[in-house]
Amino acid sequence: MAGYNNVIPYGADRIIKMAEKGRAHRHNIETAKVSKESFEKRVGLVFAFILALSILGVSSYLLIFTEKSGYGLTVFIIELGGLVWAFLGAKEKRQRDISEEESAE
């Protein structure tokens, strides 16, 4: 580093400051990315919950208050299957992510 100071006054200090700025910039980008992903996951969960409740309401209405219990039961079974499929898919993705992180280390 002393050689940089011989070529350019305060050259070593300028290089270190540049590296620190680059590190801070990368850190800010990663923080923003994690924050965005977290927000998207929360919004997705809220919308999925609202959708599941509304479909459950429709199927319950069809089962209880109308004479179309076959349609209500079909909607309910399809919704239940979709929720199970989404839960198992999310669980598998989490396990895959964990194994990828372990292999990267």
C-alpha positions as CSV (number, residue, x, y, z in Angstrom):
1,M,0.0,0.0,0.0
2,A,2.9,2.3,0.6
3,G,3.7,2.1,-3.1
4,Y,0.4,3.6,-4.0
5,N,1.2,6.6,-1.7
6,N,4.5,7.1,-3.7
7,V,2.6,7.2,-7.0
8,I,-0.4,9.2,-6.0
9,P,-0.6,11.3,-2.9
10,Y,-2.9,9.5,-0.4
11,G,-3.4,6.8,-3.0
12,A,-3.7,4.0,-0.5
13,D,-6.3,5.9,1.5
14,R,-8.3,6.6,-1.6
15,I,-8.3,2.9,-2.6
16,I,-9.5,1.9,0.9
17,K,-12.3,4.5,0.9
18,M,-13.4,3.3,-2.6
19,A,-13.5,-0.3,-1.3
20,E,-15.5,0.8,1.7
21,K,-18.0,2.7,-0.4
22,G,-18.4,-0.3,-2.7
23,R,-19.1,-2.6,0.3
24,A,-21.6,-0.1,1.8
25,H,-23.4,0.1,-1.6
26,R,-23.6,-3.7,-1.9
27,H,-24.9,-3.9,1.7
28,N,-27.6,-1.4,0.9
29,I,-28.7,-3.3,-2.2
30,E,-28.9,-6.6,-0.3
31,T,-30.9,-4.9,2.5
32,A,-33.3,-3.5,0.0
33,K,-33.7,-6.9,-1.7
34,V,-34.4,-8.7,1.5
35,S,-36.9,-6.0,2.6
36,K,-38.7,-6.3,-0.7
37,E,-38.8,-10.1,-0.6
38,S,-40.2,-10.0,2.9
39,F,-42.9,-7.5,1.9
40,E,-43.9,-9.6,-1.1
41,K,-44.2,-12.7,1.0
42,R,-46.4,-10.9,3.5
43,V,-48.6,-9.5,0.8
44,G,-48.8,-12.9,-0.8
45,L,-49.9,-14.5,2.5
46,V,-52.6,-11.9,3.1
47,F,-54.0,-12.3,-0.4
48,A,-53.9,-16.1,-0.1
49,F,-55.7,-15.9,3.3
50,I,-58.4,-13.7,1.9
51,L,-58.8,-15.9,-1.1
52,A,-59.0,-19.1,1.0
53,L,-61.6,-17.5,3.3
54,S,-63.7,-16.3,0.4
55,I,-63.7,-19.7,-1.3
56,L,-64.5,-21.3,2.0
57,G,-67.4,-18.9,2.4
58,V,-68.7,-19.7,-1.0
59,S,-68.5,-23.4,-0.5
60,S,-70.1,-23.2,3.0
61,Y,-72.9,-21.1,1.5
62,L,-73.5,-23.7,-1.2
63,L,-73.4,-26.5,1.3
64,I,-75.6,-25.0,3.9
65,F,-78.0,-22.5,2.4
66,T,-78.7,-23.8,-1.1
67,E,-79.7,-27.1,-2.5
68,K,-76.4,-27.3,-4.5
69,S,-74.5,-29.3,-1.9
70,G,-72.6,-31.2,-4.6
71,Y,-71.1,-28.0,-6.0
72,G,-70.3,-26.8,-2.5
73,L,-68.6,-30.0,-1.6
74,T,-66.6,-29.9,-4.9
75,V,-65.5,-26.3,-4.3
76,F,-64.5,-27.2,-0.7
77,I,-62.5,-30.3,-1.8
78,I,-60.7,-28.4,-4.5
79,E,-59.9,-25.6,-2.1
80,L,-58.6,-28.0,0.5
81,G,-56.5,-29.8,-2.1
82,G,-55.0,-26.4,-3.3
83,L,-54.1,-25.4,0.3
84,V,-52.5,-28.8,1.0
85,W,-50.6,-28.6,-2.3
86,A,-49.4,-25.0,-1.6
87,F,-48.3,-25.9,1.9
88,L,-46.4,-29.0,0.8
89,G,-44.8,-27.0,-2.1
90,A,-43.7,-24.3,0.3
91,K,-42.3,-26.9,2.7
92,E,-40.3,-28.6,-0.1
93,K,-39.0,-25.3,-1.3
94,R,-37.8,-24.4,2.2
95,Q,-36.0,-27.7,2.5
96,R,-34.4,-27.3,-0.9
97,D,-33.2,-23.8,0.1
98,I,-31.7,-25.1,3.3
99,S,-29.9,-27.8,1.5
100,E,-28.5,-25.4,-1.1
101,E,-27.3,-23.1,1.7
102,E,-25.6,-26.0,3.5
103,S,-23.9,-27.1,0.2
104,A,-22.7,-23.5,-0.5
105,E,-20.9,-23.4,2.9
